[in-house]
Amino acid sequence: MTEVVLKVDMMCSGCTGAVERIIKKMDGVESYDINLEEKKVVVKGNVDPETCKGEDCKNRQGH
């Protein structure tokens, strides 16, 4: 199992919701943790770190 830690520019619960929707669509994800305060996302599972980093988590409305 791979653990990928990402810093994501999130400002509100809407941002975390957008990130969560993206993660749920990714293949191989077994679990994830989104921490708004630390602006950190941890993805665990059979995932390629480069694929996680390439996902467009910043493509959200508002900010």
mmCIF file as Biopython writes it, N, C-alpha, C and O atoms, coordinates in Angstrom:
data_model
#
loop_
_atom_site.group_PDB
_atom_site.id
_atom_site.type_symbol
_atom_site.label_atom_id
_atom_site.label_alt_id
_atom_site.label_comp_id
_atom_site.label_asym_id
_atom_site.label_entity_id
_atom_site.label_seq_id
_atom_site.pdbx_PDB_ins_code
_atom_site.Cartn_x
_atom_site.Cartn_y
_atom_site.Cartn_z
_atom_site.occupancy
_atom_site.B_iso_or_equiv
_atom_site.auth_seq_id
_atom_site.auth_asym_id
_atom_site.pdbx_PDB_model_num
ATOM 1   N N  . MET A ? 1  ? 0.845   -1.166 0.000   1.0 0.0 1  A 1 
ATOM 2   C CA . MET A ? 1  ? 0.000   0.000  0.000   1.0 0.0 1  A 1 
ATOM 3   C C  . MET A ? 1  ? 0.900   1.242  0.000   1.0 0.0 1  A 1 
ATOM 4   O O  . MET A ? 1  ? 1.916   1.293  0.693   1.0 0.0 1  A 1 
ATOM 5   N N  . THR A ? 2  ? 0.508   2.215  -0.777  1.0 0.0 2  A 1 
ATOM 6   C CA . THR A ? 2  ? 1.244   3.471  -0.883  1.0 0.0 2  A 1 
ATOM 7   C C  . THR A ? 2  ? 0.511   4.552  -0.099  1.0 0.0 2  A 1 
ATOM 8   O O  . THR A ? 2  ? -0.720  4.583  -0.072  1.0 0.0 2  A 1 
ATOM 9   N N  . GLU A ? 3  ? 1.269   5.435  0.537   1.0 0.0 3  A 1 
ATOM 10  C CA . GLU A ? 3  ? 0.695   6.598  1.212   1.0 0.0 3  A 1 
ATOM 11  C C  . GLU A ? 3  ? 1.253   7.846  0.537   1.0 0.0 3  A 1 
ATOM 12  O O  . GLU A ? 3  ? 2.467   8.044  0.479   1.0 0.0 3  A 1 
ATOM 13  N N  . VAL A ? 4  ? 0.350   8.686  0.028   1.0 0.0 4  A 1 
ATOM 14  C CA . VAL A ? 4  ? 0.745   9.909  -0.647  1.0 0.0 4  A 1 
ATOM 15  C C  . VAL A ? 4  ? 0.250   11.083 0.183   1.0 0.0 4  A 1 
ATOM 16  O O  . VAL A ? 4  ? -0.936  11.167 0.503   1.0 0.0 4  A 1 
ATOM 17  N N  . VAL A ? 5  ? 1.156   11.989 0.530   1.0 0.0 5  A 1 
ATOM 18  C CA . VAL A ? 5  ? 0.808   13.183 1.297   1.0 0.0 5  A 1 
ATOM 19  C C  . VAL A ? 5  ? 0.929   14.381 0.371   1.0 0.0 5  A 1 
ATOM 20  O O  . VAL A ? 5  ? 1.974   14.606 -0.239  1.0 0.0 5  A 1 
ATOM 21  N N  . LEU A ? 6  ? -0.154  15.150 0.273   1.0 0.0 6  A 1 
ATOM 22  C CA . LEU A ? 6  ? -0.192  16.307 -0.612  1.0 0.0 6  A 1 
ATOM 23  C C  . LEU A ? 6  ? -0.546  17.566 0.157   1.0 0.0 6  A 1 
ATOM 24  O O  . LEU A ? 6  ? -1.361  17.529 1.079   1.0 0.0 6  A 1 
ATOM 25  N N  . LYS A ? 7  ? 0.059   18.668 -0.215  1.0 0.0 7  A 1 
ATOM 26  C CA . LYS A ? 7  ? -0.347  19.980 0.280   1.0 0.0 7  A 1 
ATOM 27  C C  . LYS A ? 7  ? -1.306  20.541 -0.759  1.0 0.0 7  A 1 
ATOM 28  O O  . LYS A ? 7  ? -0.964  20.639 -1.938  1.0 0.0 7  A 1 
ATOM 29  N N  . VAL A ? 8  ? -2.508  20.909 -0.322  1.0 0.0 8  A 1 
ATOM 30  C CA . VAL A ? 8  ? -3.531  21.411 -1.240  1.0 0.0 8  A 1 
ATOM 31  C C  . VAL A ? 8  ? -4.046  22.740 -0.696  1.0 0.0 8  A 1 
ATOM 32  O O  . VAL A ? 8  ? -4.360  22.845 0.490   1.0 0.0 8  A 1 
ATOM 33  N N  . ASP A ? 9  ? -4.133  23.742 -1.545  1.0 0.0 9  A 1 
ATOM 34  C CA . ASP A ? 9  ? -4.583  25.068 -1.147  1.0 0.0 9  A 1 
ATOM 35  C C  . ASP A ? 9  ? -6.098  25.057 -0.962  1.0 0.0 9  A 1 
ATOM 36  O O  . ASP A ? 9  ? -6.850  25.317 -1.901  1.0 0.0 9  A 1 
ATOM 37  N N  . MET A ? 10 ? -6.535  24.755 0.256   1.0 0.0 10 A 1 
ATOM 38  C CA . MET A ? 10 ? -7.962  24.699 0.595   1.0 0.0 10 A 1 
ATOM 39  C C  . MET A ? 10 ? -8.274  25.799 1.599   1.0 0.0 10 A 1 
ATOM 40  O O  . MET A ? 10 ? -7.498  26.043 2.523   1.0 0.0 10 A 1 
ATOM 41  N N  . MET A ? 11 ? -9.422  26.466 1.414   1.0 0.0 11 A 1 
ATOM 42  C CA . MET A ? 11 ? -9.780  27.565 2.296   1.0 0.0 11 A 1 
ATOM 43  C C  . MET A ? 11 ? -11.087 27.350 3.063   1.0 0.0 11 A 1 
ATOM 44  O O  . MET A ? 11 ? -11.351 28.046 4.044   1.0 0.0 11 A 1 
ATOM 45  N N  . CYS A ? 12 ? -11.903 26.395 2.625   1.0 0.0 12 A 1 
ATOM 46  C CA . CYS A ? 12 ? -13.211 26.229 3.255   1.0 0.0 12 A 1 
ATOM 47  C C  . CYS A ? 12 ? -13.711 24.798 3.077   1.0 0.0 12 A 1 
ATOM 48  O O  . CYS A ? 12 ? -13.055 23.972 2.442   1.0 0.0 12 A 1 
ATOM 49  N N  . SER A ? 13 ? -14.876 24.520 3.645   1.0 0.0 13 A 1 
ATOM 50  C CA . SER A ? 13 ? -15.450 23.177 3.531   1.0 0.0 13 A 1 
ATOM 51  C C  . SER A ? 13 ? -15.836 22.864 2.087   1.0 0.0 13 A 1 
ATOM 52  O O  . SER A ? 13 ? -15.867 21.696 1.697   1.0 0.0 13 A 1 
ATOM 53  N N  . GLY A ? 14 ? -16.128 23.885 1.296   1.0 0.0 14 A 1 
ATOM 54  C CA . GLY A ? 14 ? -16.409 23.657 -0.122  1.0 0.0 14 A 1 
ATOM 55  C C  . GLY A ? 14 ? -15.182 23.130 -0.850  1.0 0.0 14 A 1 
ATOM 56  O O  . GLY A ? 14 ? -15.282 22.271 -1.726  1.0 0.0 14 A 1 
ATOM 57  N N  . CYS A ? 15 ? -14.029 23.657 -0.475  1.0 0.0 15 A 1 
ATOM 58  C CA . CYS A ? 15 ? -12.767 23.189 -1.059  1.0 0.0 15 A 1 
ATOM 59  C C  . CYS A ? 15 ? -12.518 21.725 -0.696  1.0 0.0 15 A 1 
ATOM 60  O O  . CYS A ? 15 ? -12.147 20.922 -1.552  1.0 0.0 15 A 1 
ATOM 61  N N  . THR A ? 16 ? -12.721 21.389 0.556   1.0 0.0 16 A 1 
ATOM 62  C CA . THR A ? 16 ? -12.485 20.003 0.976   1.0 0.0 16 A 1 
ATOM 63  C C  . THR A ? 16 ? -13.467 19.066 0.273   1.0 0.0 16 A 1 
ATOM 64  O O  . THR A ? 16 ? -13.113 17.940 -0.075  1.0 0.0 16 A 1 
ATOM 65  N N  . GLY A ? 17 ? -14.684 19.525 0.066   1.0 0.0 17 A 1 
ATOM 66  C CA . GLY A ? 17 ? -15.673 18.714 -0.657  1.0 0.0 17 A 1 
ATOM 67  C C  . GLY A ? 17 ? -15.243 18.459 -2.090  1.0 0.0 17 A 1 
ATOM 68  O O  . GLY A ? 17 ? -15.412 17.355 -2.607  1.0 0.0 17 A 1 
ATOM 69  N N  . ALA A ? 18 ? -14.683 19.485 -2.738  1.0 0.0 18 A 1 
ATOM 70  C CA . ALA A ? 18 ? -14.204 19.326 -4.113  1.0 0.0 18 A 1 
ATOM 71  C C  . ALA A ? 18 ? -13.054 18.328 -4.174  1.0 0.0 18 A 1 
ATOM 72  O O  . ALA A ? 18 ? -13.005 17.481 -5.066  1.0 0.0 18 A 1 
ATOM 73  N N  . VAL A ? 19 ? -12.137 18.431 -3.228  1.0 0.0 19 A 1 
ATOM 74  C CA . VAL A ? 19 ? -11.002 17.498 -3.175  1.0 0.0 19 A 1 
ATOM 75  C C  . VAL A ? 19 ? -11.512 16.079 -2.928  1.0 0.0 19 A 1 
ATOM 76  O O  . VAL A ? 19 ? -11.037 15.129 -3.550  1.0 0.0 19 A 1 
ATOM 77  N N  . GLU A ? 20 ? -12.465 15.939 -2.035  1.0 0.0 20 A 1 
ATOM 78  C CA . GLU A ? 20 ? -13.018 14.616 -1.730  1.0 0.0 20 A 1 
ATOM 79  C C  . GLU A ? 20 ? -13.676 13.995 -2.961  1.0 0.0 20 A 1 
ATOM 80  O O  . GLU A ? 20 ? -13.510 12.800 -3.208  1.0 0.0 20 A 1 
ATOM 81  N N  . ARG A ? 21 ? -14.413 14.778 -3.730  1.0 0.0 21 A 1 
ATOM 82  C CA . ARG A ? 21 ? -15.050 14.252 -4.950  1.0 0.0 21 A 1 
ATOM 83  C C  . ARG A ? 21 ? -14.000 13.747 -5.939  1.0 0.0 21 A 1 
ATOM 84  O O  . ARG A ? 21 ? -14.202 12.717 -6.582  1.0 0.0 21 A 1 
ATOM 85  N N  . ILE A ? 22 ? -12.893 14.455 -6.062  1.0 0.0 22 A 1 
ATOM 86  C CA . ILE A ? 22 ? -11.822 14.025 -6.970  1.0 0.0 22 A 1 
ATOM 87  C C  . ILE A ? 22 ? -11.200 12.720 -6.489  1.0 0.0 22 A 1 
ATOM 88  O O  . ILE A ? 22 ? -10.978 11.802 -7.278  1.0 0.0 22 A 1 
ATOM 89  N N  . ILE A ? 23 ? -10.918 12.643 -5.186  1.0 0.0 23 A 1 
ATOM 90  C CA . ILE A ? 23 ? -10.285 11.437 -4.631  1.0 0.0 23 A 1 
ATOM 91  C C  . ILE A ? 23 ? -11.196 10.228 -4.795  1.0 0.0 23 A 1 
ATOM 92  O O  . ILE A ? 23 ? -10.721 9.137  -5.110  1.0 0.0 23 A 1 
ATOM 93  N N  . LYS A ? 24 ? -12.494 10.406 -4.585  1.0 0.0 24 A 1 
ATOM 94  C CA . LYS A ? 24 ? -13.433 9.284  -4.697  1.0 0.0 24 A 1 
ATOM 95  C C  . LYS A ? 24 ? -13.479 8.702  -6.105  1.0 0.0 24 A 1 
ATOM 96  O O  . LYS A ? 24 ? -13.832 7.535  -6.280  1.0 0.0 24 A 1 
ATOM 97  N N  . LYS A ? 25 ? -13.129 9.493  -7.101  1.0 0.0 25 A 1 
ATOM 98  C CA . LYS A ? 25 ? -13.146 9.025  -8.489  1.0 0.0 25 A 1 
ATOM 99  C C  . LYS A ? 25 ? -11.858 8.301  -8.880  1.0 0.0 25 A 1 
ATOM 100 O O  . LYS A ? 25 ? -11.807 7.661  -9.931  1.0 0.0 25 A 1 
ATOM 101 N N  . MET A ? 26 ? -10.826 8.391  -8.057  1.0 0.0 26 A 1 
ATOM 102 C CA . MET A ? 26 ? -9.536  7.788  -8.373  1.0 0.0 26 A 1 
ATOM 103 C C  . MET A ? 26 ? -9.553  6.284  -8.106  1.0 0.0 26 A 1 
ATOM 104 O O  . MET A ? 26 ? -10.104 5.826  -7.105  1.0 0.0 26 A 1 
ATOM 105 N N  . ASP A ? 27 ? -8.944  5.525  -9.012  1.0 0.0 27 A 1 
ATOM 106 C CA . ASP A ? 27 ? -8.837  4.075  -8.849  1.0 0.0 27 A 1 
ATOM 107 C C  . ASP A ? 27 ? -7.781  3.736  -7.802  1.0 0.0 27 A 1 
ATOM 108 O O  . ASP A ? 27 ? -6.751  4.404  -7.715  1.0 0.0 27 A 1 
ATOM 109 N N  . GLY A ? 28 ? -8.037  2.706  -7.016  1.0 0.0 28 A 1 
ATOM 110 C CA . GLY A ? 28 ? -7.047  2.168  -6.085  1.0 0.0 28 A 1 
ATOM 111 C C  . GLY A ? 28 ? -7.012  2.811  -4.712  1.0 0.0 28 A 1 
ATOM 112 O O  . GLY A ? 28 ? -6.244  2.381  -3.852  1.0 0.0 28 A 1 
ATOM 113 N N  . VAL A ? 29 ? -7.829  3.835  -4.488  1.0 0.0 29 A 1 
ATOM 114 C CA . VAL A ? 29 ? -7.821  4.516  -3.190  1.0 0.0 29 A 1 
ATOM 115 C C  . VAL A ? 29 ? -8.543  3.649  -2.161  1.0 0.0 29 A 1 
ATOM 116 O O  . VAL A ? 29 ? -9.705  3.288  -2.347  1.0 0.0 29 A 1 
ATOM 117 N N  . GLU A ? 30 ? -7.844  3.321  -1.074  1.0 0.0 30 A 1 
ATOM 118 C CA . GLU A ? 30 ? -8.446  2.538  0.006   1.0 0.0 30 A 1 
ATOM 119 C C  . GLU A ? 30 ? -8.946  3.435  1.129   1.0 0.0 30 A 1 
ATOM 120 O O  . GLU A ? 30 ? -9.975  3.150  1.741   1.0 0.0 30 A 1 
ATOM 121 N N  . SER A ? 31 ? -8.220  4.525  1.403   1.0 0.0 31 A 1 
ATOM 122 C CA . SER A ? 31 ? -8.647  5.476  2.426   1.0 0.0 31 A 1 
ATOM 123 C C  . SER A ? 31 ? -7.991  6.821  2.158   1.0 0.0 31 A 1 
ATOM 124 O O  . SER A ? 31 ? -7.018  6.922  1.410   1.0 0.0 31 A 1 
ATOM 125 N N  . TYR A ? 32 ? -8.539  7.836  2.778   1.0 0.0 32 A 1 
ATOM 126 C CA . TYR A ? 32 ? -7.967  9.171  2.631   1.0 0.0 32 A 1 
ATOM 127 C C  . TYR A ? 32 ? -8.332  10.007 3.842   1.0 0.0 32 A 1 
ATOM 128 O O  . TYR A ? 32 ? -9.302  9.722  4.545   1.0 0.0 32 A 1 
ATOM 129 N N  . ASP A ? 33 ? -7.541  11.043 4.075   1.0 0.0 33 A 1 
ATOM 130 C CA . ASP A ? 33 ? -7.806  11.978 5.164   1.0 0.0 33 A 1 
ATOM 131 C C  . ASP A ? 33 ? -7.564  13.378 4.622   1.0 0.0 33 A 1 
ATOM 132 O O  . ASP A ? 33 ? -6.517  13.657 4.037   1.0 0.0 33 A 1 
ATOM 133 N N  . ILE A ? 34 ? -8.537  14.249 4.821   1.0 0.0 34 A 1 
ATOM 134 C CA . ILE A ? 34 ? -8.423  15.635 4.372   1.0 0.0 34 A 1 
ATOM 135 C C  . ILE A ? 34 ? -8.393  16.513 5.606   1.0 0.0 34 A 1 
ATOM 136 O O  . ILE A ? 34 ? -9.324  16.492 6.411   1.0 0.0 34 A 1 
ATOM 137 N N  . ASN A ? 35 ? -7.320  17.291 5.759   1.0 0.0 35 A 1 
ATOM 138 C CA . ASN A ? 35 ? -7.167  18.166 6.916   1.0 0.0 35 A 1 
ATOM 139 C C  . ASN A ? 35 ? -7.125  19.613 6.421   1.0 0.0 35 A 1 
ATOM 140 O O  . ASN A ? 35 ? -6.111  20.074 5.897   1.0 0.0 35 A 1 
ATOM 141 N N  . LEU A ? 36 ? -8.248  20.320 6.597   1.0 0.0 36 A 1 
ATOM 142 C CA . LEU A ? 36 ? -8.362  21.695 6.122   1.0 0.0 36 A 1 
ATOM 143 C C  . LEU A ? 36 ? -7.400  22.616 6.856   1.0 0.0 36 A 1 
ATOM 144 O O  . LEU A ? 36 ? -6.760  23.470 6.242   1.0 0.0 36 A 1 
ATOM 145 N N  . GLU A ? 37 ? -7.298  22.445 8.162   1.0 0.0 37 A 1 
ATOM 146 C CA . GLU A ? 37 ? -6.442  23.316 8.971   1.0 0.0 37 A 1 
ATOM 147 C C  . GLU A ? 37 ? -4.977  23.274 8.527   1.0 0.0 37 A 1 
ATOM 148 O O  . GLU A ? 37 ? -4.310  24.305 8.443   1.0 0.0 37 A 1 
ATOM 149 N N  . GLU A ? 38 ? -4.497  22.070 8.247   1.0 0.0 38 A 1 
ATOM 150 C CA . GLU A ? 38 ? -3.106  21.897 7.815   1.0 0.0 38 A 1 
ATOM 151 C C  . GLU A ? 38 ? -2.946  21.976 6.298   1.0 0.0 38 A 1 
ATOM 152 O O  . GLU A ? 38 ? -1.829  21.948 5.782   1.0 0.0 38 A 1 
ATOM 153 N N  . LYS A ? 39 ? -4.082  22.074 5.583   1.0 0.0 39 A 1 
ATOM 154 C CA . LYS A ? 39 ? -4.090  22.086 4.114   1.0 0.0 39 A 1 
ATOM 155 C C  . LYS A ? 39 ? -3.344  20.874 3.568   1.0 0.0 39 A 1 
ATOM 156 O O  . LYS A ? 39 ? -2.503  20.980 2.675   1.0 0.0 39 A 1 
ATOM 157 N N  . LYS A ? 40 ? -3.685  19.710 4.143   1.0 0.0 40 A 1 
ATOM 158 C CA . LYS A ? 40 ? -2.986  18.467 3.817   1.0 0.0 40 A 1 
ATOM 159 C C  . LYS A ? 40 ? -3.991  17.377 3.474   1.0 0.0 40 A 1 
ATOM 160 O O  . LYS A ? 40 ? -5.046  17.268 4.099   1.0 0.0 40 A 1 
ATOM 161 N N  . VAL A ? 41 ? -3.650  16.576 2.476   1.0 0.0 41 A 1 
ATOM 162 C CA . VAL A ? 41 ? -4.457  15.431 2.068   1.0 0.0 41 A 1 
ATOM 163 C C  . VAL A ? 41 ? -3.559  14.207 2.073   1.0 0.0 41 A 1 
ATOM 164 O O  . VAL A ? 41 ? -2.480  14.224 1.480   1.0 0.0 41 A 1 
ATOM 165 N N  . VAL A ? 42 ? -3.996  13.144 2.741   1.0 0.0 42 A 1 
ATOM 166 C CA . VAL A ? 42 ? -3.265  11.884 2.760   1.0 0.0 42 A 1 
ATOM 167 C C  . VAL A ? 42 ? -4.124  10.836 2.052   1.0 0.0 42 A 1 
ATOM 168 O O  . VAL A ? 42 ? -5.262  10.586 2.448   1.0 0.0 42 A 1 
ATOM 169 N N  . VAL A ? 43 ? -3.573  10.232 1.009   1.0 0.0 43 A 1 
ATOM 170 C CA . VAL A ? 43 ? -4.277  9.203  0.238   1.0 0.0 43 A 1 
ATOM 171 C C  . VAL A ? 43 ? -3.518  7.902  0.415   1.0 0.0 43 A 1 
ATOM 172 O O  . VAL A ? 43 ? -2.302  7.850  0.234   1.0 0.0 43 A 1 
ATOM 173 N N  . LYS A ? 44 ? -4.253  6.838  0.775   1.0 0.0 44 A 1 
ATOM 174 C CA . LYS A ? 44 ? -3.633  5.526  0.958   1.0 0.0 44 A 1 
ATOM 175 C C  . LYS A ? 44 ? -4.297  4.526  0.027   1.0 0.0 44 A 1 
ATOM 176 O O  . LYS A ? 44 ? -5.503  4.579  -0.216  1.0 0.0 44 A 1 
ATOM 177 N N  . GLY A ? 45 ? -3.483  3.614  -0.488  1.0 0.0 45 A 1 
ATOM 178 C CA . GLY A ? 45 ? -4.018  2.568  -1.342  1.0 0.0 45 A 1 
ATOM 179 C C  . GLY A ? 45 ? -3.033  2.202  -2.430  1.0 0.0 45 A 1 
ATOM 180 O O  . GLY A ? 45 ? -1.842  2.499  -2.346  1.0 0.0 45 A 1 
ATOM 181 N N  . ASN A ? 46 ? -3.553  1.554  -3.447  1.0 0.0 46 A 1 
ATOM 182 C CA . ASN A ? 46 ? -2.760  1.147  -4.594  1.0 0.0 46 A 1 
ATOM 183 C C  . ASN A ? 46 ? -2.826  2.287  -5.616  1.0 0.0 46 A 1 
ATOM 184 O O  . ASN A ? 46 ? -3.464  2.171  -6.662  1.0 0.0 46 A 1 
ATOM 185 N N  . VAL A ? 47 ? -2.151  3.386  -5.281  1.0 0.0 47 A 1 
ATOM 186 C CA . VAL A ? 47 ? -2.191  4.581  -6.116  1.0 0.0 47 A 1 
ATOM 187 C C  . VAL A ? 47 ? -0.774  5.002  -6.515  1.0 0.0 47 A 1 
ATOM 188 O O  . VAL A ? 47 ? 0.189   4.783  -5.781  1.0 0.0 47 A 1 
ATOM 189 N N  . ASP A ? 48 ? -0.681  5.602  -7.678  1.0 0.0 48 A 1 
ATOM 190 C CA . ASP A ? 48 ? 0.595   6.128  -8.166  1.0 0.0 48 A 1 
ATOM 191 C C  . ASP A ? 48 ? 0.751   7.553  -7.640  1.0 0.0 48 A 1 
ATOM 192 O O  . ASP A ? 48 ? -0.111  8.394  -7.897  1.0 0.0 48 A 1 
ATOM 193 N N  . PRO A ? 49 ? 1.820   7.841  -6.916  1.0 0.0 49 A 1 
ATOM 194 C CA . PRO A ? 49 ? 2.011   9.185  -6.374  1.0 0.0 49 A 1 
ATOM 195 C C  . PRO A ? 49 ? 1.963   10.281 -7.435  1.0 0.0 49 A 1 
ATOM 196 O O  . PRO A ? 49 ? 1.444   11.367 -7.177  1.0 0.0 49 A 1 
ATOM 197 N N  . GLU A ? 50 ? 2.488   10.014 -8.605  1.0 0.0 50 A 1 
ATOM 198 C CA . GLU A ? 50 ? 2.475   11.021 -9.670  1.0 0.0 50 A 1 
ATOM 199 C C  . GLU A ? 50 ? 1.064   11.275 -10.178 1.0 0.0 50 A 1 
ATOM 200 O O  . GLU A ? 50 ? 0.740   12.398 -10.564 1.0 0.0 50 A 1 
ATOM 201 N N  . THR A ? 51 ? 0.225   10.253 -10.183 1.0 0.0 51 A 1 
ATOM 202 C CA . THR A ? 51 ? -1.170  10.435 -10.590 1.0 0.0 51 A 1 
ATOM 203 C C  . THR A ? 51 ? -1.884  11.310 -9.580  1.0 0.0 51 A 1 
ATOM 204 O O  . THR A ? 51 ? -2.649  12.196 -9.960  1.0 0.0 51 A 1 
ATOM 205 N N  . CYS A ? 52 ? -1.646  11.072 -8.292  1.0 0.0 52 A 1 
ATOM 206 C CA . CYS A ? 52 ? -2.279  11.891 -7.251  1.0 0.0 52 A 1 
ATOM 207 C C  . CYS A ? 52 ? -1.854  13.348 -7.385  1.0 0.0 52 A 1 
ATOM 208 O O  . CYS A ? 52 ? -2.679  14.255 -7.278  1.0 0.0 52 A 1 
ATOM 209 N N  . LYS A ? 53 ? -0.588  13.563 -7.614  1.0 0.0 53 A 1 
ATOM 210 C CA . LYS A ? 53 ? -0.081  14.933 -7.729  1.0 0.0 53 A 1 
ATOM 211 C C  . LYS A ? 53 ? -0.616  15.611 -8.983  1.0 0.0 53 A 1 
ATOM 212 O O  . LYS A ? 53 ? -0.727  16.836 -9.032  1.0 0.0 53 A 1 
ATOM 213 N N  . GLY A ? 54 ? -0.943  14.821 -9.988  1.0 0.0 54 A 1 
ATOM 214 C CA . GLY A ? 54 ? -1.428  15.381 -11.239 1.0 0.0 54 A 1 
ATOM 215 C C  . GLY A ? 54 ? -2.916  15.686 -11.237 1.0 0.0 54 A 1 
ATOM 216 O O  . GLY A ? 54 ? -3.401  16.399 -12.115 1.0 0.0 54 A 1 
ATOM 217 N N  . GLU A ? 55 ? -3.649  15.154 -10.260 1.0 0.0 55 A 1 
ATOM 218 C CA . GLU A ? 55 ? -5.081  15.420 -10.198 1.0 0.0 55 A 1 
ATOM 219 C C  . GLU A ? 55 ? -5.317  16.901 -9.964  1.0 0.0 55 A 1 
ATOM 220 O O  . GLU A ? 55 ? -4.591  17.530 -9.195  1.0 0.0 55 A 1 
ATOM 221 N N  . ASP A ? 56 ? -6.320  17.463 -10.615 1.0 0.0 56 A 1 
ATOM 222 C CA . ASP A ? 56 ? -6.547  18.904 -10.534 1.0 0.0 56 A 1 
ATOM 223 C C  . ASP A ? 56 ? -7.418  19.236 -9.343  1.0 0.0 56 A 1 
ATOM 224 O O  . ASP A ? 56 ? -8.611  19.504 -9.487  1.0 0.0 56 A 1 
ATOM 225 N N  . CYS A ? 57 ? -6.811  19.217 -8.153  1.0 0.0 57 A 1 
ATOM 226 C CA . CYS A ? 57 ? -7.551  19.527 -6.927  1.0 0.0 57 A 1 
ATOM 227 C C  . CYS A ? 57 ? -7.848  21.008 -6.797  1.0 0.0 57 A 1 
ATOM 228 O O  . CYS A ? 57 ? -8.641  21.410 -5.946  1.0 0.0 57 A 1 
ATOM 229 N N  . LYS A ? 58 ? -7.220  21.822 -7.631  1.0 0.0 58 A 1 
ATOM 230 C CA . LYS A ? 58 ? -7.434  23.269 -7.537  1.0 0.0 58 A 1 
ATOM 231 C C  . LYS A ? 58 ? -8.536  23.723 -8.484  1.0 0.0 58 A 1 
ATOM 232 O O  . LYS A ? 58 ? -8.857  24.911 -8.521  1.0 0.0 58 A 1 
ATOM 233 N N  . ASN A ? 59 ? -9.111  22.827 -9.234  1.0 0.0 59 A 1 
ATOM 234 C CA . ASN A ? 59 ? -10.160 23.194 -10.188 1.0 0.0 59 A 1 
ATOM 235 C C  . ASN A ? 59 ? -11.501 23.187 -9.478  1.0 0.0 59 A 1 
ATOM 236 O O  . ASN A ? 59 ? -12.276 22.238 -9.591  1.0 0.0 59 A 1 
ATOM 237 N N  . ARG A ? 60 ? -11.763 24.262 -8.744  1.0 0.0 60 A 1 
ATOM 238 C CA . ARG A ? 60 ? -12.998 24.353 -7.974  1.0 0.0 60 A 1 
ATOM 239 C C  . ARG A ? 60 ? -13.558 25.759 -8.108  1.0 0.0 60 A 1 
ATOM 240 O O  . ARG A ? 60 ? -12.840 26.681 -8.497  1.0 0.0 60 A 1 
ATOM 241 N N  . GLN A ? 61 ? -14.810 25.926 -7.796  1.0 0.0 61 A 1 
ATOM 242 C CA . GLN A ? 61 ? -15.483 27.212 -7.922  1.0 0.0 61 A 1 
ATOM 243 C C  . GLN A ? 61 ? -15.179 28.094 -6.718  1.0 0.0 61 A 1 
ATOM 244 O O  . GLN A ? 61 ? -14.938 27.581 -5.625  1.0 0.0 61 A 1 
ATOM 245 N N  . GLY A ? 62 ? -15.186 29.396 -6.898  1.0 0.0 62 A 1 
ATOM 246 C CA . GLY A ? 62 ? -15.178 30.308 -5.782  1.0 0.0 62 A 1 
ATOM 247 C C  . GLY A ? 62 ? -13.847 30.921 -5.429  1.0 0.0 62 A 1 
ATOM 248 O O  . GLY A ? 62 ? -13.741 32.148 -5.409  1.0 0.0 62 A 1 
ATOM 249 N N  . HIS A ? 63 ? -12.840 30.149 -5.155  1.0 0.0 63 A 1 
ATOM 250 C CA . HIS A ? 63 ? -11.587 30.710 -4.652  1.0 0.0 63 A 1 
ATOM 251 C C  . HIS A ? 63 ? -10.659 30.882 -5.797  1.0 0.0 63 A 1 
ATOM 252 O O  . HIS A ? 63 ? -9.532  31.342 -5.615  1.0 0.0 63 A 1 
#
